[in-house]
């Protein structure tokens, strides 16, 4: 399975899938945790946005690899910010491309008007 196929599967599922390492573009990142792997590939921007510098799936979805597992950056950031597993797909609510700021992300429950 390619990194793009894994990212596409994760984008539509609530599970992590074992897979090959997906390094940040042109650089190797040694991380001790999911948070370290995520932080090594993000840059804080004006307006509270979080810019992604790492690998992406075929639809431009940010993907993070740690110890042979791959997850989307959206799902990780959502989980850390909201303190719960996302329901359905997670997408940015702002107009910054691929923003990974937790407060700028919404899952199906939030999009349908439910509590965060």
Protein Blocks (a to p, Z undefined) as FASTA:
>chain_A
ZZklmmmmmmmpcbdcdddddddehiacddfbfklmmmmmcccdehhiacdfbdcdfkop
acddeehiacdfklmmmmmmnopacehjdddfbfbehiabfklpccfklmnopaZZ
